[in-house]
Amino acid sequence: MSPRTIDDNKLKALLKQALLELLEEKNELLFNALTEVVEEIGLVKAIKEGQTSPIVDEARVFEALERES
C-alpha cells in the first residue's frame, strides 16, 4: 500500500467538517473537555500564586473558613 498525500486545503476542509460534527453531535463531551481545561488552568494559577505568597498558619486558614461558612 503506497502512502497517501492530501493537500492543505483539503485537510483544512476535513478538519473544519470534523470540528463542526463534533460541536453538533458531541457538544456535551466538548463542553466537559473545555471545562476540565479551564479548571486545570485555574489550578495552575492558584499553585503558582501559592508558591509566591507568604506561608499562613493552619489555624488562621481554618478560622477564615469557619467565618465564611
CNS distance restraints for C-alpha pairs under 8 A (distance, minus, plus):
assign (resid   6 and name CA) (resid  10 and name CA) 6.53 0.50 0.50
assign (resid   6 and name CA) (resid  11 and name CA) 6.43 0.50 0.50
assign (resid   7 and name CA) (resid  11 and name CA) 6.28 0.50 0.50
assign (resid   8 and name CA) (resid  12 and name CA) 6.04 0.50 0.50
assign (resid   9 and name CA) (resid  13 and name CA) 6.18 0.50 0.50
assign (resid  10 and name CA) (resid  14 and name CA) 6.16 0.50 0.50
assign (resid  11 and name CA) (resid  15 and name CA) 6.14 0.50 0.50
assign (resid  12 and name CA) (resid  16 and name CA) 6.15 0.50 0.50
assign (resid  13 and name CA) (resid  17 and name CA) 6.18 0.50 0.50
assign (resid  14 and name CA) (resid  18 and name CA) 6.14 0.50 0.50
assign (resid  15 and name CA) (resid  19 and name CA) 6.12 0.50 0.50
assign (resid  16 and name CA) (resid  20 and name CA) 6.14 0.50 0.50
assign (resid  17 and name CA) (resid  21 and name CA) 6.16 0.50 0.50
assign (resid  18 and name CA) (resid  22 and name CA) 6.14 0.50 0.50
assign (resid  19 and name CA) (resid  23 and name CA) 6.16 0.50 0.50
assign (resid  20 and name CA) (resid  24 and name CA) 6.14 0.50 0.50
assign (resid  21 and name CA) (resid  25 and name CA) 5.80 0.50 0.50
assign (resid  21 and name CA) (resid  26 and name CA) 7.69 0.50 0.50
assign (resid  22 and name CA) (resid  26 and name CA) 5.08 0.50 0.50
assign (resid  22 and name CA) (resid  27 and name CA) 6.52 0.50 0.50
assign (resid  22 and name CA) (resid  30 and name CA) 7.52 0.50 0.50
assign (resid  23 and name CA) (resid  27 and name CA) 4.76 0.50 0.50
assign (resid  23 and name CA) (resid  30 and name CA) 7.09 0.50 0.50
assign (resid  26 and name CA) (resid  30 and name CA) 6.34 0.50 0.50
assign (resid  27 and name CA) (resid  31 and name CA) 5.92 0.50 0.50
assign (resid  28 and name CA) (resid  32 and name CA) 6.08 0.50 0.50
assign (resid  29 and name CA) (resid  33 and name CA) 6.23 0.50 0.50
assign (resid  30 and name CA) (resid  34 and name CA) 6.17 0.50 0.50
assign (resid  31 and name CA) (resid  35 and name CA) 6.05 0.50 0.50
assign (resid  32 and name CA) (resid  36 and name CA) 6.23 0.50 0.50
assign (resid  33 and name CA) (resid  37 and name CA) 6.39 0.50 0.50
assign (resid  34 and name CA) (resid  38 and name CA) 6.26 0.50 0.50
assign (resid  35 and name CA) (resid  39 and name CA) 6.17 0.50 0.50
assign (resid  36 and name CA) (resid  40 and name CA) 6.12 0.50 0.50
assign (resid  37 and name CA) (resid  41 and name CA) 6.22 0.50 0.50
assign (resid  38 and name CA) (resid  42 and name CA) 6.26 0.50 0.50
assign (resid  39 and name CA) (resid  43 and name CA) 6.17 0.50 0.50
assign (resid  40 and name CA) (resid  44 and name CA) 6.17 0.50 0.50
assign (resid  41 and name CA) (resid  45 and name CA) 6.27 0.50 0.50
assign (resid  42 and name CA) (resid  46 and name CA) 6.15 0.50 0.50
assign (resid  43 and name CA) (resid  47 and name CA) 6.14 0.50 0.50
assign (resid  44 and name CA) (resid  48 and name CA) 6.20 0.50 0.50
assign (resid  45 and name CA) (resid  49 and name CA) 6.10 0.50 0.50
assign (resid  46 and name CA) (resid  50 and name CA) 6.01 0.50 0.50
assign (resid  47 and name CA) (resid  51 and name CA) 6.21 0.50 0.50
assign (resid  48 and name CA) (resid  52 and name CA) 6.71 0.50 0.50
assign (resid  49 and name CA) (resid  53 and name CA) 6.21 0.50 0.50
assign (resid  50 and name CA) (resid  54 and name CA) 7.89 0.50 0.50
assign (resid  56 and name CA) (resid  60 and name CA) 6.91 0.50 0.50
assign (resid  56 and name CA) (resid  61 and name CA) 7.19 0.50 0.50
assign (resid  57 and name CA) (resid  61 and name CA) 6.73 0.50 0.50
assign (resid  58 and name CA) (resid  62 and name CA) 6.44 0.50 0.50
assign (resid  59 and name CA) (resid  63 and name CA) 6.13 0.50 0.50
assign (resid  60 and name CA) (resid  64 and name CA) 6.19 0.50 0.50
assign (resid  61 and name CA) (resid  65 and name CA) 6.26 0.50 0.50
assign (resid  62 and name CA) (resid  66 and name CA) 6.08 0.50 0.50
assign (resid  63 and name CA) (resid  67 and name CA) 6.31 0.50 0.50
assign (resid  64 and name CA) (resid  68 and name CA) 6.37 0.50 0.50
assign (resid  65 and name CA) (resid  69 and name CA) 6.38 0.50 0.50
